[in-house]
Amino acid sequence: MKRLTQTVLLGLLGLGAAILGIEVWRAREAPEPAQVLQTPQIALPDLEGQIWRSDSAQGKVVLINFWASWCAPCVKEVPALVEAQRHWGDHGLQVVGIALDQGEPVRAFAQRMAINYPVLLAGMDGFDLSQAFGNEILSIPFSVILDRAGQVRHRHLGILTPEQLRDWIPPLLAEPVAPPSLPQAE
């Protein structure tokens, strides 16, 4: 009987792992930008308590990274994000970290890692915002890259690699910003 119970439990565990794997694979298949009706607006406090709004990065390529200080994969990708901001910040990139975490651990982590981009505090409500950006399984790290017009161009669940950043960021920085549509003179 004990052997049968172990076999059943192992089978259920394997089934659960398979379902999770399928969901992660499906989540990595990001919808095309045309499927996004409207990019969610962000208005969250930074580490000093000042409200950071997404319109403050208007005209820039914006990399939004949802993370937490307690998330090992999130911690692992921070150096690549710091380097991306350092390397492309003067060329129009704005990295923004949205912490699904509390203030003090985030402040200590940001200082220790010398984070050079805005870190916003969303707490657990940040999962809802990440879902609005397409994070269907509500897992982190989750990143979204917006073009200069504010449209979602890339979504990524999991650690962003330096290779992905090199493939995705420079082409967006090279794209011109479309001028606003003005009313026609009559």
C-alpha positions in Angstrom: 0.0 0.0 0.0 2.8 2.4 0.9 4.4 1.8 -2.6 1.1 2.5 -4.3 0.7 5.8 -2.4 4.3 6.8 -3.4 3.7 5.9 -7.0 0.4 7.9 -7.1 2.1 10.9 -5.4 5.0 10.8 -7.8 2.6 10.6 -10.8 0.6 13.6 -9.5 3.9 15.6 -9.0 5.0 14.8 -12.5 1.6 15.8 -13.9 1.8 19.1 -12.0 5.3 19.8 -13.3 4.2 19.0 -16.9 1.2 21.4 -16.6 3.5 24.1 -15.1 6.0 23.6 -17.9 3.3 24.0 -20.5 2.0 27.2 -18.9 5.5 28.7 -18.8 6.0 27.8 -22.4 2.6 29.4 -23.4 3.4 32.5 -21.4 6.7 33.0 -23.3 4.7 33.1 -26.5 4.0 36.9 -26.3 1.2 38.3 -28.3 2.1 40.6 -31.1 2.1 44.3 -30.3 -1.0 44.8 -32.5 -3.0 42.6 -29.9 -2.3 45.1 -27.2 -5.1 47.7 -27.1 -3.6 50.1 -24.7 -0.4 50.2 -22.7 -1.2 50.4 -19.0 -0.2 53.7 -17.3 2.1 53.6 -14.3 2.0 55.9 -11.3 3.9 54.4 -8.4 6.2 55.7 -5.6 9.9 55.4 -6.0 12.3 54.7 -3.2 12.2 58.3 -2.0 8.4 58.3 -2.0 8.0 60.5 -5.1 5.4 59.3 -7.6 7.0 58.2 -10.9 4.7 58.3 -13.9 5.1 56.4 -17.2 4.6 59.7 -19.1 7.9 60.9 -17.6 9.7 58.5 -20.0 7.7 59.6 -23.0 9.7 59.3 -26.2 12.1 56.8 -24.7 12.5 53.0 -25.1 11.3 51.7 -21.7 12.2 48.4 -20.2 9.9 47.6 -17.3 11.1 44.8 -15.0 8.8 43.3 -12.4 10.9 41.8 -9.7 11.3 41.2 -5.9 14.3 41.1 -3.6 13.3 37.7 -2.4 13.2 36.2 -6.0 16.6 34.6 -6.8 16.2 34.8 -10.6 15.2 38.5 -10.3 18.4 39.2 -8.3 20.5 37.3 -10.9 19.3 39.6 -13.8 19.8 43.0 -12.0 23.4 43.4 -13.1 22.4 43.1 -16.8 19.7 45.7 -16.3 22.1 48.1 -14.5 24.6 47.6 -17.5 21.8 48.2 -20.0 20.9 51.5 -18.4 24.5 52.5 -18.2 25.2 51.6 -21.8 22.1 52.8 -23.5 20.6 55.4 -21.1 22.2 58.3 -23.0 20.8 56.9 -26.2 17.1 56.9 -25.1 16.6 53.8 -22.9 14.9 54.0 -19.5 15.0 50.9 -17.4 12.3 50.9 -14.6 12.2 48.3 -11.9 8.8 47.6 -10.3 9.4 45.8 -7.0 6.7 43.5 -5.8 8.1 43.9 -2.4 8.3 46.2 0.7 10.3 49.4 0.9 13.2 48.6 3.3 14.4 45.3 1.7 14.1 47.0 -1.7 16.1 50.1 -0.6 18.9 47.9 0.9 19.0 45.7 -2.2 19.1 48.7 -4.6 21.9 50.3 -2.7 23.9 47.1 -2.5 23.5 46.5 -6.2 24.1 50.1 -7.2 20.9 50.2 -9.2 21.1 53.2 -11.6 17.4 53.3 -12.7 14.1 54.2 -11.0 12.9 51.5 -8.6 9.2 51.7 -7.9 7.3 50.1 -5.0 4.2 48.3 -5.9 4.0 45.6 -3.3 1.7 42.6 -4.2 -0.5 45.0 -6.2 2.3 44.9 -8.8 1.1 41.5 -9.9 -2.1 43.1 -11.2 -0.1 45.6 -13.1 2.2 42.9 -14.5 -0.9 41.0 -15.6 -2.2 44.1 -17.4 1.1 44.0 -19.3 0.5 40.4 -20.3 1.9 38.3 -17.4 -0.7 35.6 -17.6 0.7 33.3 -15.0 1.7 36.0 -12.6 5.3 34.9 -12.2 8.5 37.0 -11.9 10.9 38.1 -13.2 8.7 39.5 -16.0 9.8 42.2 -18.3 8.2 44.3 -20.9 9.9 46.5 -23.5 8.1 49.5 -24.9 9.1 51.4 -28.0 9.5 55.2 -28.2 5.7 55.4 -29.0 4.9 53.5 -25.8 3.8 50.3 -27.6 4.7 46.9 -26.2 7.3 45.3 -28.5 8.7 42.5 -26.3 7.4 40.5 -23.3 9.6 38.1 -21.4 9.0 35.8 -18.5 12.2 34.7 -16.8 15.7 36.1 -16.6 16.6 38.6 -19.3 20.0 37.7 -20.7 22.5 40.2 -22.0 22.1 38.6 -25.4 18.4 39.3 -25.5 19.0 42.9 -24.4 21.6 43.3 -27.2 19.1 41.9 -29.7 16.0 43.8 -28.6 17.2 47.3 -27.4 19.4 48.7 -30.1 16.9 48.3 -33.0 14.2 50.1 -30.9 16.7 52.9 -30.1 17.3 53.3 -33.8 13.6 53.7 -34.7 12.5 57.3 -35.1 9.7 58.6 -33.0 6.6 59.1 -35.1 5.5 62.7 -34.9 2.1 63.3 -33.3 -0.8 63.4 -35.6 -2.0 67.0 -35.9 -5.4 68.1 -37.1 -5.6 69.1 -40.7 -6.0 72.7 -41.6 -9.3 73.4 -43.3 
